[in-house]
Amino acid sequence: MLVKYNINSLCTENISHSVTLVPRLKYSLNLLDEIIDILDSKRNELKKSNENLTHSFDEFDKTHRSALNLEHLVVFSLDLLLQVKNRTNLVSHVGSIPEILPSAIPMIRMVSAQLFGILPNCSQKLSEISVHLGSIVLDSAALTTARFDFSLSNTESSILINEVKLMVDSKLNKQYPNLDFFKLCNT
């Protein structure tokens, strides 16, 4: 059985599908903002509690190293999610979604995995965001007939992750000038 399609109805269908992307994207951004606020508070709390380590750090004391590693993890997660938020805010139309969002999803998943043991609620919300963004990317690709290059997406993610790691190491080296953060967090 053949069904006749009218071009105008096809365009209307695409428009109605693209409208459903906006609420999901806004919901995802609201969740992301909540997580960023939580991580920002946690970062401030850790920074304050680790202030004394500037003068009394003992590299052989596991609690000292653990405290600094936790701060590094939180600052890294926060900065990476801020980068994701900035990228997400660049979405201006349906056609830009397949170009901008695919590389954000692996970054969100990585942060979710890292936060699982210390902030499980944030980890769960990040998992939810990655699912929503993944569905938004797939739906937008269907609407725009976009194609994905997952290799390029993964490369973009890796580059941004490495840039954020360097920025975080630099920030924390300035905050704790007598400590070699790169050495501490990679041992």
Steps between C-alpha positions, in 0.01 A plus 500: 500500500642838400435809703516841341696759691437864470816711523322756720392237753857368511633848583236546768592165650868599518410829664285330762779250575758775529279685748519200734878537511489835678335382826739205527799726440376752759438220750852367441650846546304552823633169635849599390467832684395316817805276481730793430363678809559189714855458369573869550391474865704183545804667342474796738459265796805296397708808429427631847569168672824450304635851570717371784667250266686784333735516799473159660476259208655158552520308174518170691176570689219327312234735639690803366540345158141381498372847589696659217398231252136556592534873448669437166217269394230747599671796333563295186137380490369851556718656231417226251127541561536876457659432161209269414254769603679758286489265201134425559422870511642527146202305364302751298288279273424135435774474239769603748417223748674215310808720466524615862356243739647159404840577653337618825341164574822303566621782725181487704526121529861523613416751773202287603725197543756698699239644735319170560688421821500847652182670374266222382203735459699718260621191318143381453387840370793511259402157369151632444638804317711281272193295409297813424777661298556176310134484405505868403804442278340199332167676447666811362713288267186329372339839440800648324624178336836557667765233520733437788870447508543342843876499458501878455261538793725293726805694387328831580404365844854382572650833398261694721553262792877540472468880482284504812747271682782743423293798615405326824859395569610858440229643728582261781874551460437873553275428797757264654832638374717268710338181369549328168135430419577327174721251683256454790193437287673262261650264758 
